[in-house]
Amino acid sequence: MSAGAATLIALVAGIIALGVLAQLLSARLQLPSIIFYIFAGLALGPVAELVLGTRIVSLATFGGEETLSAVVGLAVAIIVFEGAFHLQVDRIREAPTASFRLVTVGAAIALVGTALAVHLVYPEVGWGIAFLIGALLVATGPTVVTPILQVVPVRDRVSATLETEGIVNDVTAAILAVVVFKVIVIQGETPADIFTEFTARLGQGLLVGVIVAGVVYYLLRYVDLSPGDAPRNARLLVLAGALVAYAGADFLAGEAGVAAAATAGFLLGNANVPYEEDIVDFKGDVTLLVLSFVFIILAALLELDALADVGLPGLLVVAAIALVIRPLLVLVSLAGDRFTVSEKLFVGLVGPRGIIPASVATLFAIQLQAQGDVHDANVLLGVVFLAILLTAVFEGGLARYIAEYLDVIPMRVIIVGGGRVGRALADRLEERGENVVLIESDETVVEQARNQGYTVEHGDGTDTDVLRSAGANAAKIVVAATGDDDANLLVSQLASTKFDVENVIARANNPDNVEPFEELGVQTISSSLATAWAIDNQIERPALSHWMTDLDRVGDVQEVELRNPTLYDRPVREVGPELPDTCLIALVCRDGEAVVPTADYTVHEGDRLTLLGRTEAVREGMALCRGED
């Protein structure tokens, strides 16, 4: 083996090791991994050049532009495919209107707004480069959004909207950028050609993606796979499908491969393919490796001259994108939807850019430099990477604090036991917008629950690692609802002692166990007594009982903490009229004591109000009490 080959192998191994280290730091510090990828890349490139006089990683390291383009392209195929594979139709249905507006109206505002900002700040740069930068920075992408959502457990409708926007905009931004580059920047043709080029590339990508998905689905389901090798073959087939979809479409038209990979991933991810869990785990591991590898390389190739060339004006462009254009497009796209003001602000303040802008901008800059357009190349590369660096570091690093400040992280509830009791409780909690995770050890029950749309962690709820994986560190409530009292008691003790969960509730299948449970400080519900209470309510209070238990009811009863300063220290006679017409204050709890308030009863900060009324009215009343609207 030559010295050059040995050096390259050592370098690739080192980059992969840095990527794994970045993942460990991300998990430990609860920060998006992209931040550590960028810093690692800068250390191997620009920083090494300043300190050592030479870069550890350069364009020549990987054989020049064409080799780098191929490596990045295949990596992007895997990353986009994996992100689309996770994009379930049911997730999109969480906020279909908002998602559609974000990827159409929102993307258009981002494109035009960014182009205007670039042209105003850099008047010497033509409209072609300005719109090229705008097209690239439309993409938010799953590579930066997903790591943020892993450490910031926002409501499903918020995460679904951000994930859908990231996947779709990655595709449209990549194709649109290539079209703008070839039609306007290079060939100098009129913008009228953009629509034809864009539609053709997108159509070819979609077609190839559908064909590849169909072939892979057929092979997974109907080809005779040997039983022992079936999971492995399924994983390899899906990986090959992602690469073939990308390569086939990209051969027909540049960057159409991104659309093909996304289409194939989305179709297979929603097709109930066999060995799906094995495929998800395998694809996730491969994606993390290629993502870290490519991001570190692209950051290492960044030229300090490009950042110096954009200077303070570049900071102004990024500020306009992050603080003006992004919030504006989100407010327009989410207008009139069911998102709260706080949720809209969170989506508006969290829109980091990722792998697609970085990879495509790097390749375009190399081509522009080869043609002698050094200043345009530096502005393109400088503005794009500055946007990636600053949005990833600040928006990614501060996302959790922003979410906590805006109070958009919902109560996470973990229910150990995916049987009828657990799923019935999950239905009621999810109906109220809470994030619920079921833990179940029986594979058959797990499969049934997942098919019904529940989020399920497969494992033993008495295992600390399983509880941690389900999110016990961030849970406010853990419910032990299995049919085994010993298991319920152990789950309750682990939740209280290991994870310091605020509210732990256990199901006692044997009424004789209620008292011992409660002596250990566990809130306990006896199955037998609960059934007796329900029957008694049906006898004594049939109308109220039916109203409270019917999942399709039009009424609701909810308890909310008063956090709206405009309602502090005011009597119920004044607060009541500010609530929706069909929403009443039934109880007020203060210092553990609940009272039925009179009209003159004064409510204070921190009081817990029980609201009763029509479902939507109660939801609006809760938002008002929290100060969300």
BAKOLSE-111394 format. One line per field, with one value per residue (C-alpha): residue number from 1; residue in one letter; x, y, z. Coordinates in steps of 0.02 Angstrom, whole numbers. Layout:
resi: c(NUM, ...)
resn: c(A, ...)
X: c(X, ...)
Y: c(Y, ...)
Z: c(Z, ...)
END
This chain:
resi: c(1, 2, 3, 4, 5, 6, 7, 8, 9, 10, 11, 12, 13, 14, 15, 16, 17, 18, 19, 20, 21, 22, 23, 24, 25, 26, 27, 28, 29, 30, 31, 32, 33, 34, 35, 36, 37, 38, 39, 40, 41, 42, 43, 44, 45, 46, 47, 48, 49, 50, 51, 52, 53, 54, 55, 56, 57, 58, 59, 60, 61, 62, 63, 64, 65, 66, 67, 68, 69, 70, 71, 72, 73, 74, 75, 76, 77, 78, 79, 80, 81, 82, 83, 84, 85, 86, 87, 88, 89, 90, 91, 92, 93, 94, 95, 96, 97, 98, 99, 100, 101, 102, 103, 104, 105, 106, 107, 108, 109, 110, 111, 112, 113, 114, 115, 116, 117, 118, 119, 120, 121, 122, 123, 124, 125, 126, 127, 128, 129, 130, 131, 132, 133, 134, 135, 136, 137, 138, 139, 140, 141, 142, 143, 144, 145, 146, 147, 148, 149, 150, 151, 152, 153, 154, 155, 156, 157, 158, 159, 160, 161, 162, 163, 164, 165, 166, 167, 168, 169, 170, 171, 172, 173, 174, 175, 176, 177, 178, 179, 180, 181, 182, 183, 184, 185, 186, 187, 188, 189, 190, 191, 192, 193, 194, 195, 196, 197, 198, 199, 200, 201, 202, 203, 204, 205, 206, 207, 208, 209, 210, 211, 212, 213, 214, 215, 216, 217, 218, 219, 220, 221, 222, 223, 224, 225, 226, 227, 228, 229, 230, 231, 232, 233, 234, 235, 236, 237, 238, 239, 240, 241, 242, 243, 244, 245, 246, 247, 248, 249, 250, 251, 252, 253, 254, 255, 256, 257, 258, 259, 260, 261, 262, 263, 264, 265, 266, 267, 268, 269, 270, 271, 272, 273, 274, 275, 276, 277, 278, 279, 280, 281, 282, 283, 284, 285, 286, 287, 288, 289, 290, 291, 292, 293, 294, 295, 296, 297, 298, 299, 300, 301, 302, 303, 304, 305, 306, 307, 308, 309, 310, 311, 312, 313, 314, 315, 316, 317, 318, 319, 320, 321, 322, 323, 324, 325, 326, 327, 328, 329, 330, 331, 332, 333, 334, 335, 336, 337, 338, 339, 340, 341, 342, 343, 344, 345, 346, 347, 348, 349, 350, 351, 352, 353, 354, 355, 356, 357, 358, 359, 360, 361, 362, 363, 364, 365, 366, 367, 368, 369, 370, 371, 372, 373, 374, 375, 376, 377, 378, 379, 380, 381, 382, 383, 384, 385, 386, 387, 388, 389, 390, 391, 392, 393, 394, 395, 396, 397, 398, 399, 400, 401, 402, 403, 404, 405, 406, 407, 408, 409, 410, 411, 412, 413, 414, 415, 416, 417, 418, 419, 420, 421, 422, 423, 424, 425, 426, 427, 428, 429, 430, 431, 432, 433, 434, 435, 436, 437, 438, 439, 440, 441, 442, 443, 444, 445, 446, 447, 448, 449, 450, 451, 452, 453, 454, 455, 456, 457, 458, 459, 460, 461, 462, 463, 464, 465, 466, 467, 468, 469, 470, 471, 472, 473, 474, 475, 476, 477, 478, 479, 480, 481, 482, 483, 484, 485, 486, 487, 488, 489, 490, 491, 492, 493, 494, 495, 496, 497, 498, 499, 500, 501, 502, 503, 504, 505, 506, 507, 508, 509, 510, 511, 512, 513, 514, 515, 516, 517, 518, 519, 520, 521, 522, 523, 524, 525, 526, 527, 528, 529, 530, 531, 532, 533, 534, 535, 536, 537, 538, 539, 540, 541, 542, 543, 544, 545, 546, 547, 548, 549, 550, 551, 552, 553, 554, 555, 556, 557, 558, 559, 560, 561, 562, 563, 564, 565, 566, 567, 568, 569, 570, 571, 572, 573, 574, 575, 576, 577, 578, 579, 580, 581, 582, 583, 584, 585, 586, 587, 588, 589, 590, 591, 592, 593, 594, 595, 596, 597, 598, 599, 600, 601, 602, 603, 604, 605, 606, 607, 608, 609, 610, 611, 612, 613, 614, 615, 616, 617, 618, 619, 620, 621, 622, 623, 624, 625, 626, 627, 628, 629)
resn: c(M, S, A, G, A, A, T, L, I, A, L, V, A, G, I, I, A, L, G, V, L, A, Q, L, L, S, A, R, L, Q, L, P, S, I, I, F, Y, I, F, A, G, L, A, L, G, P, V, A, E, L, V, L, G, T, R, I, V, S, L, A, T, F, G, G, E, E, T, L, S, A, V, V, G, L, A, V, A, I, I, V, F, E, G, A, F, H, L, Q, V, D, R, I, R, E, A, P, T, A, S, F, R, L, V, T, V, G, A, A, I, A, L, V, G, T, A, L, A, V, H, L, V, Y, P, E, V, G, W, G, I, A, F, L, I, G, A, L, L, V, A, T, G, P, T, V, V, T, P, I, L, Q, V, V, P, V, R, D, R, V, S, A, T, L, E, T, E, G, I, V, N, D, V, T, A, A, I, L, A, V, V, V, F, K, V, I, V, I, Q, G, E, T, P, A, D, I, F, T, E, F, T, A, R, L, G, Q, G, L, L, V, G, V, I, V, A, G, V, V, Y, Y, L, L, R, Y, V, D, L, S, P, G, D, A, P, R, N, A, R, L, L, V, L, A, G, A, L, V, A, Y, A, G, A, D, F, L, A, G, E, A, G, V, A, A, A, A, T, A, G, F, L, L, G, N, A, N, V, P, Y, E, E, D, I, V, D, F, K, G, D, V, T, L, L, V, L, S, F, V, F, I, I, L, A, A, L, L, E, L, D, A, L, A, D, V, G, L, P, G, L, L, V, V, A, A, I, A, L, V, I, R, P, L, L, V, L, V, S, L, A, G, D, R, F, T, V, S, E, K, L, F, V, G, L, V, G, P, R, G, I, I, P, A, S, V, A, T, L, F, A, I, Q, L, Q, A, Q, G, D, V, H, D, A, N, V, L, L, G, V, V, F, L, A, I, L, L, T, A, V, F, E, G, G, L, A, R, Y, I, A, E, Y, L, D, V, I, P, M, R, V, I, I, V, G, G, G, R, V, G, R, A, L, A, D, R, L, E, E, R, G, E, N, V, V, L, I, E, S, D, E, T, V, V, E, Q, A, R, N, Q, G, Y, T, V, E, H, G, D, G, T, D, T, D, V, L, R, S, A, G, A, N, A, A, K, I, V, V, A, A, T, G, D, D, D, A, N, L, L, V, S, Q, L, A, S, T, K, F, D, V, E, N, V, I, A, R, A, N, N, P, D, N, V, E, P, F, E, E, L, G, V, Q, T, I, S, S, S, L, A, T, A, W, A, I, D, N, Q, I, E, R, P, A, L, S, H, W, M, T, D, L, D, R, V, G, D, V, Q, E, V, E, L, R, N, P, T, L, Y, D, R, P, V, R, E, V, G, P, E, L, P, D, T, C, L, I, A, L, V, C, R, D, G, E, A, V, V, P, T, A, D, Y, T, V, H, E, G, D, R, L, T, L, L, G, R, T, E, A, V, R, E, G, M, A, L, C, R, G, E, D)
X: c(0, 67, 99, -36, -167, -118, -132, -305, -366, -304, -386, -555, -549, -508, -654, -774, -706, -736, -913, -946, -870, -985, -1134, -1078, -1056, -1226, -1311, -1217, -1244, -1416, -1361, -1385, -1240, -1218, -1135, -995, -978, -949, -820, -729, -725, -662, -523, -467, -475, -464, -400, -266, -212, -191, -97, 1, 11, -80, -251, -272, -422, -426, -509, -357, -375, -522, -461, -536, -709, -782, -739, -801, -962, -992, -955, -1067, -1205, -1214, -1210, -1351, -1451, -1438, -1476, -1628, -1695, -1681, -1769, -1911, -1925, -1971, -2099, -2262, -2426, -2505, -2373, -2411, -2595, -2551, -2542, -2572, -2623, -2476, -2352, -2420, -2412, -2235, -2168, -2260, -2299, -2164, -2032, -2075, -2059, -1891, -1827, -1878, -1842, -1666, -1628, -1683, -1578, -1423, -1446, -1474, -1320, -1211, -1270, -1118, -1180, -1302, -1480, -1427, -1310, -1438, -1575, -1452, -1416, -1602, -1639, -1507, -1563, -1744, -1688, -1697, -1674, -1692, -1505, -1521, -1704, -1709, -1564, -1651, -1816, -1726, -1678, -1829, -1988, -2115, -2296, -2324, -2403, -2250, -2122, -2223, -2229, -2042, -1998, -2111, -2044, -1865, -1889, -1988, -1882, -1721, -1787, -1855, -1705, -1579, -1670, -1712, -1532, -1466, -1595, -1554, -1368, -1380, -1517, -1474, -1296, -1208, -1313, -1387, -1561, -1723, -1807, -1955, -1855, -1845, -2020, -1991, -1823, -1883, -2039, -1941, -1810, -1938, -2047, -1902, -1850, -2026, -2045, -1880, -1919, -2089, -2014, -1871, -1990, -2104, -1960, -1888, -2060, -2087, -1918, -1946, -2116, -2112, -1933, -1889, -1767, -1686, -1759, -1593, -1532, -1699, -1671, -1496, -1554, -1698, -1578, -1460, -1603, -1668, -1494, -1463, -1632, -1587, -1424, -1499, -1643, -1523, -1398, -1531, -1621, -1460, -1398, -1553, -1546, -1433, -1503, -1659, -1582, -1627, -1812, -1797, -1717, -1846, -1991, -1928, -1896, -2068, -2161, -2065, -2079, -2268, -2285, -2275, -2123, -2060, -1917, -1953, -1877, -1714, -1712, -1742, -1601, -1480, -1521, -1509, -1333, -1274, -1350, -1263, -1095, -1113, -1191, -1048, -920, -988, -1027, -851, -775, -880, -840, -655, -661, -727, -610, -576, -564, -746, -800, -686, -759, -938, -888, -1016, -1138, -1148, -1199, -1336, -1402, -1405, -1490, -1623, -1650, -1661, -1748, -1859, -1888, -1907, -2029, -2127, -2149, -2199, -2330, -2402, -2398, -2473, -2603, -2774, -2712, -2725, -2549, -2531, -2437, -2293, -2284, -2281, -2140, -2043, -2059, -2012, -1856, -1797, -1754, -1571, -1493, -1402, -1318, -1402, -1351, -1177, -1145, -1221, -1145, -972, -984, -1055, -918, -784, -859, -871, -691, -636, -722, -635, -787, -694, -794, -962, -900, -842, -1006, -1104, -999, -977, -1160, -1221, -1094, -1117, -1304, -1271, -1145, -1246, -1417, -1349, -1251, -1376, -1544, -1488, -1396, -1533, -1683, -1718, -1706, -1819, -1944, -1940, -1958, -2105, -2176, -2202, -2135, -2290, -2309, -2229, -2323, -2250, -2372, -2293, -2412, -2483, -2640, -2819, -2800, -2639, -2705, -2871, -2777, -2661, -2812, -2879, -2711, -2667, -2839, -2785, -2623, -2502, -2350, -2380, -2258, -2313, -2188, -2232, -2130, -2248, -2198, -2374, -2450, -2312, -2352, -2539, -2515, -2397, -2517, -2651, -2540, -2468, -2288, -2220, -2052, -2022, -1947, -1969, -2033, -1941, -1775, -1694, -1621, -1791, -1870, -1729, -1748, -1935, -1895, -1914, -1784, -1907, -2070, -2186, -2297, -2260, -2407, -2376, -2527, -2474, -2570, -2428, -2430, -2247, -2195, -2302, -2222, -2046, -2084, -2153, -1998, -1879, -1975, -1969, -1791, -1694, -1782, -1861, -2028, -2150, -2305, -2303, -2464, -2482, -2622, -2660, -2742, -2765, -2862, -2761, -2605, -2673, -2623, -2445, -2419, -2476, -2367, -2219, -2276, -2352, -2516, -2621, -2779, -2866, -2940, -3081, -3122, -3110, -3237, -3350, -3338, -3379, -3533, -3587, -3569, -3677, -3810, -3803, -3739, -3776, -3775, -3612, -3533, -3577, -3515, -3349, -3311, -3370, -3215, -3323, -3396, -3416, -3373, -3216, -3146, -2965, -2852, -2729, -2604, -2637, -2486, -2566, -2517, -2671, -2782, -2684, -2770, -2940, -3109, -3196, -3334, -3202, -3102, -3255, -3314, -3141, -3155, -3250, -3440, -3458, -3310, -3334, -3217, -3278, -3140, -2987, -2846, -2723, -2594, -2672, -2846, -2984, -3135, -3288, -3261, -3391, -3404, -3298, -3162, -2994, -2875, -2686, -2530, -2500, -2680, -2740, -2907, -3025, -3114, -3276, -3366, -3364, -3203, -3141, -3195, -3096, -2942, -2955, -2981, -2825, -2724, -2788, -2745, -2570, -2547, -2524, -2648)
Y: c(0, 171, 307, 414, 276, 243, 428, 438, 286, 360, 526, 447, 344, 501, 597, 454, 449, 636, 611, 477, 589, 730, 614, 572, 756, 794, 663, 716, 905, 894, 1001, 966, 864, 979, 1108, 987, 931, 1110, 1146, 983, 1027, 1203, 1131, 1015, 1151, 1339, 1329, 1201, 1314, 1461, 1361, 1235, 1326, 1185, 1104, 929, 909, 995, 972, 875, 752, 669, 682, 848, 917, 768, 640, 754, 785, 597, 565, 707, 656, 477, 538, 660, 517, 414, 563, 623, 445, 411, 574, 540, 360, 428, 551, 459, 511, 514, 639, 753, 746, 827, 994, 968, 1147, 1223, 1103, 1138, 1326, 1319, 1223, 1333, 1509, 1503, 1439, 1576, 1711, 1637, 1634, 1811, 1887, 1814, 1866, 2045, 2050, 1988, 2111, 2258, 2219, 2169, 2280, 2228, 2048, 2009, 1949, 1775, 1749, 1832, 1711, 1565, 1604, 1624, 1456, 1367, 1446, 1393, 1223, 1192, 1004, 852, 848, 999, 995, 814, 831, 984, 893, 748, 863, 979, 871, 996, 952, 830, 960, 1073, 935, 863, 1033, 1063, 887, 898, 1070, 1006, 854, 942, 1100, 997, 927, 1088, 1192, 1072, 1065, 1250, 1297, 1190, 1265, 1443, 1409, 1332, 1441, 1612, 1613, 1507, 1517, 1689, 1637, 1717, 1669, 1605, 1447, 1407, 1335, 1214, 1157, 1140, 1042, 925, 884, 863, 753, 642, 625, 581, 452, 365, 368, 285, 150, 110, 106, -15, -130, -131, -160, -309, -383, -361, -446, -575, -630, -791, -734, -864, -847, -821, -687, -599, -451, -420, -433, -315, -185, -200, -193, -31, 47, -5, 66, 236, 242, 175, 300, 444, 386, 344, 510, 609, 526, 591, 767, 848, 853, 758, 620, 711, 706, 522, 474, 572, 497, 318, 344, 418, 280, 137, 217, 217, 47, -65, -158, -313, -296, -111, -95, -174, -59, 96, 53, 11, 164, 275, 214, 230, 403, 465, 406, 484, 642, 672, 627, 743, 889, 885, 879, 1025, 1132, 1091, 1152, 1323, 1462, 1599, 1720, 1684, 1730, 1883, 1935, 1938, 2026, 2129, 2137, 1947, 1957, 2079, 1958, 1813, 1925, 1972, 1788, 1727, 1873, 1948, 1834, 1670, 1736, 1827, 1674, 1568, 1694, 1701, 1512, 1469, 1608, 1546, 1372, 1289, 1337, 1448, 1611, 1532, 1386, 1504, 1603, 1443, 1384, 1559, 1565, 1388, 1363, 1311, 1270, 1106, 985, 1030, 1215, 1168, 1034, 1120, 1290, 1213, 1132, 1290, 1398, 1284, 1301, 1491, 1504, 1399, 1527, 1672, 1736, 1733, 1872, 1795, 1625, 1698, 1789, 1631, 1519, 1648, 1695, 1514, 1447, 1597, 1562, 1377, 1415, 1548, 1466, 1296, 1364, 1492, 1420, 1241, 1279, 1391, 1293, 1210, 1373, 1459, 1317, 1326, 1515, 1507, 1358, 1249, 1087, 987, 868, 702, 554, 379, 236, 69, -62, -58, -158, -96, 14, 94, 126, 195, 317, 362, 402, 526, 610, 623, 696, 839, 865, 780, 681, 501, 356, 178, 48, -132, -293, -404, -391, -431, -292, -173, -207, -185, -22, 49, 2, 100, 254, 249, 291, 133, 90, -97, -161, -198, -46, -103, -80, 89, 97, 67, 205, 322, 280, 318, 491, 470, 607, 733, 654, 744, 592, 406, 286, 103, 17, -164, -314, -355, -260, -302, -229, -74, -45, -63, 55, 183, 173, 190, 339, 426, 386, 372, 503, 618, 616, 744, 635, 444, 344, 156, 35, -89, -244, -317, -199, -265, -185, -7, 32, -40, 57, 220, 191, 195, 364, 299, 372, 217, 179, 15, -68, -141, 21, 122, 6, 22, 213, 213, 105, 214, 369, 290, 258, 425, 545, 464, 624, 688, 515, 497, 672, 640, 470, 481, 506, 590, 712, 897, 945, 936, 968, 1024, 1094, 1232, 1337, 1524, 1607, 1755, 1915, 2007, 1890, 1897, 1962, 1981, 1913, 1774, 1897, 1988, 1838, 1736, 1855, 1851, 1663, 1592, 1594, 1407, 1392, 1404, 1405, 1256, 1242, 1337, 1243, 1339, 1264, 1092, 1149, 1152, 1268, 1308, 1493, 1628, 1777, 1879, 1746, 1820, 1713, 1730, 1680, 1493, 1447, 1291, 1325, 1184, 1237, 1153, 1178, 1139, 1060, 1203, 1333, 1243, 1236, 1423, 1456, 1356, 1455, 1617, 1562, 1514, 1680, 1598, 1707)
Z: c(0, -49, 79, -2, 14, 195, 234, 153, 249, 413, 370, 328, 488, 587, 511, 551, 729, 746, 683, 815, 949, 891, 915, 1092, 1135, 1058, 1165, 1321, 1303, 1222, 1075, 888, 818, 668, 781, 822, 640, 586, 719, 680, 495, 527, 636, 495, 362, 391, 571, 525, 382, 500, 632, 529, 363, 272, 276, 342, 225, 55, -114, -175, -31, -120, -297, -350, -390, -484, -351, -212, -308, -323, -139, -81, -202, -139, 41, 6, -72, 88, 200, 102, 80, 267, 312, 190, 251, 423, 353, 385, 306, 478, 533, 387, 433, 599, 507, 319, 278, 371, 290, 115, 139, 208, 57, -70, -10, 124, 3, -122, 12, 66, -113, -160, 10, 19, -160, -122, 36, -55, -199, -82, 22, -127, -272, -375, -375, -514, -490, -548, -399, -282, -335, -330, -147, -117, -196, -91, 73, 48, 116, 302, 287, 400, 434, 548, 597, 656, 781, 854, 873, 958, 1102, 1095, 1109, 1042, 1001, 859, 746, 763, 735, 589, 506, 526, 466, 313, 268, 285, 172, 35, 33, 22, -142, -215, -161, -239, -406, -408, -370, -514, -632, -580, -596, -769, -841, -771, -703, -835, -993, -963, -1022, -965, -800, -902, -936, -751, -740, -884, -819, -640, -689, -802, -671, -533, -642, -691, -510, -454, -592, -556, -369, -396, -508, -388, -239, -332, -377, -201, -126, -242, -200, -14, -17, -154, -190, -98, 36, 146, 322, 410, 290, 264, 383, 313, 133, 170, 239, 91, -35, 37, 43, -137, -185, -113, -211, -373, -365, -342, -473, -603, -592, -579, -738, -828, -756, -626, -448, -503, -398, -238, -287, -334, -168, -70, -169, -150, 36, 67, -27, 54, 226, 211, 127, 281, 216, 307, 432, 445, 618, 558, 408, 514, 634, 494, 390, 543, 583, 402, 388, 544, 476, 303, 372, 493, 361, 226, 341, 415, 241, 175, 327, 305, 124, 174, 120, 247, 99, 62, 239, 236, 68, 134, 296, 392, 244, 252, 434, 385, 253, 378, 508, 380, 336, 516, 602, 466, 317, 412, 545, 408, 297, 448, 506, 330, 306, 475, 477, 531, 576, 746, 799, 952, 943, 1040, 919, 770, 850, 884, 703, 645, 752, 713, 529, 518, 350, 319, 200, 34, 33, 94, -36, -188, -146, -131, -303, -385, -307, -377, -552, -536, -478, -626, -741, -654, -558, -392, -307, -354, -295, -129, -100, -142, -31, 107, 127, 118, 243, 357, 357, 395, 532, 622, 607, 658, 806, 871, 819, 849, 1010, 1080, 1015, 1182, 1276, 1149, 1166, 1356, 1355, 1234, 1329, 1175, 1250, 1296, 1440, 1396, 1464, 1470, 1490, 1534, 1467, 1292, 1329, 1324, 1478, 1417, 1243, 1305, 1416, 1272, 1164, 1290, 1319, 1134, 1100, 1214, 1117, 1238, 1181, 1236, 1225, 1262, 1327, 1288, 1291, 1189, 1005, 944, 1050, 994, 812, 840, 934, 803, 664, 759, 760, 937, 975, 1056, 1135, 1127, 1288, 1472, 1567, 1724, 1631, 1663, 1487, 1409, 1514, 1466, 1282, 1294, 1362, 1549, 1576, 1502, 1564, 1683, 1707, 1708, 1719, 1763, 1685, 1662, 1727, 1849, 2014, 2051, 1884, 1912, 2081, 2011, 1867, 1990, 2100, 1951, 1883, 2052, 2106, 1942, 1835, 1965, 1873, 1943, 1939, 1950, 1946, 1962, 1922, 2062, 1990, 2165, 2281, 2429, 2353, 2353, 2532, 2519, 2357, 2435, 2588, 2468, 2401, 2239, 2178, 2149, 2054, 2094, 1940, 2043, 2135, 1974, 1893, 2045, 2040, 1854, 1882, 2029, 1921, 1787, 1921, 2014, 1881, 1711, 1608, 1681, 1673, 1489, 1452, 1540, 1467, 1287, 1178, 1045, 1170, 1130, 1309, 1413, 1587, 1603, 1739, 1696, 1793, 1787, 1705, 1615, 1709, 1643, 1745, 1908, 2066, 1984, 2042, 1947, 1896, 1791, 1730, 1678, 1540, 1460, 1438, 1287, 1306, 1340, 1461, 1650, 1801, 1903, 2034, 2094, 2179, 2288, 2404, 2381, 2429, 2298, 2313, 2208, 2178, 2204, 2088, 2211, 2230, 2175, 2072, 2089, 1995, 2004, 2046, 1957, 1873, 1823, 1663, 1608, 1443, 1258, 1198, 1088, 1215, 1352, 1238, 1205, 1390, 1434, 1308, 1383, 1561, 1504, 1414, 1244, 1151)
END
